[in-house]
Amino acid sequence: MSAIDLERFRREGYLILRVLSDAELARCLAAADGLMSRERFAQPVFHYVSFINPQTAEPTLQELLHHPVLLDTVGQILGTPLVIDNAAFLGAAVGVRYRQGWHRDVLQVPEEQIGDFMFSPAWRHNNVQLNLALTHDRAFWAVPGSHVRPNSPAEQAVFGGTKHQSPVDRDMPGARCIELAPGEAVFYNNNLIHRGYCDFTERRRTCHIGYHCTRRPPTWHFYSHSPDQFTPDYLATLSPRVRGMIEERLKRQREWPDVKASYRSGLVPDA
Ligand SMILES: O=C(O)CCC(=O)C(=O)O
């Protein structure tokens, strides 16, 4: 696989790459439409759905977790071995209004523990998040370069009195919509100021996947799936490769059971 533009990723905080062939795209889109046609997703609202949880598992989308382009790209950014942080499907029908406030992915961290040191070039952020679009995606917005600096006074004014999430429907200086064509993914440092926001004129079918590298402690975003639901009976239903990835995740979660232990993990030097 070819070398990615790491310097650009570090400067801008994101990178867009074509990931899926036409055949892979058609197969994944059919699977995604099948997932969204289930009774439980009939409401015309925004759906944020784990595709590894037993109740909403989707085998074709799960295969994406070990897609060579995803693993190779994230591996170049973080190093290897990689462990899955999250695996969610973002789905919306035409006409849905989707509104997130501006945020960095530090929502699990208590406000008083969010320090400017987390948003500096010295912070080894052990998490890459990606959005892999199966339809045209115009719902992800970000402020390029904001992952390696604290909020400017103008940005802080948009956030209001919080470091977590701004009120919705606020303009953010310097923000841009990161448009994706079907089959493309944006790989991003989720310390970027970003949000999901769209009035959908085309259905959204996007996979939202995160990884970290086991050579450094995980960050807070690792803890989003409860380990209890991955019972041996459920694991036995998965493909061997996906089962192995989830077992690695469970092992890692046993090593790092407390999210609080990760708050300062980014300052640990490379192994
Ligand atoms: O909808 C999106 O693309 C953004 C999702 C997101 O930022 C989040 O869930 O934290």
The ligand as an SDF file (V2000), in Angstrom:
LIG
                    3D

 10  9  0  0  0  0  0  0  0  0999 V2000
  -21.8390   12.6350   11.9790 O   0  0  0  0  0  0  0  0  0  0  0  0
  -20.6290   12.7240   11.9510 C   0  0  0  0  0  0  0  0  0  0  0  0
  -19.9650   12.5550   10.9360 O   0  0  0  0  0  0  0  0  0  0  0  0
  -19.8760   13.1480   13.1820 C   0  0  0  0  0  0  0  0  0  0  0  0
  -20.0540   12.1880   14.2910 C   0  0  0  0  0  0  0  0  0  0  0  0
  -19.3290   12.6800   15.4980 C   0  0  0  0  0  0  0  0  0  0  0  0
  -18.5900   13.6100   15.4660 O   0  0  0  0  0  0  0  0  0  0  0  0
  -19.4810   12.0800   16.7790 C   0  0  0  0  0  0  0  0  0  0  0  0
  -20.3340   11.1970   16.9360 O   0  0  0  0  0  0  0  0  0  0  0  0
  -18.7440   12.4890   17.7080 O   0  0  0  0  0  0  0  0  0  0  0  0
  1  2  2  0
  2  3  1  0
  2  4  1  0
  4  5  1  0
  5  6  1  0
  6  7  2  0
  6  8  1  0
  8  9  2  0
  8 10  1  0
M  END
$$$$
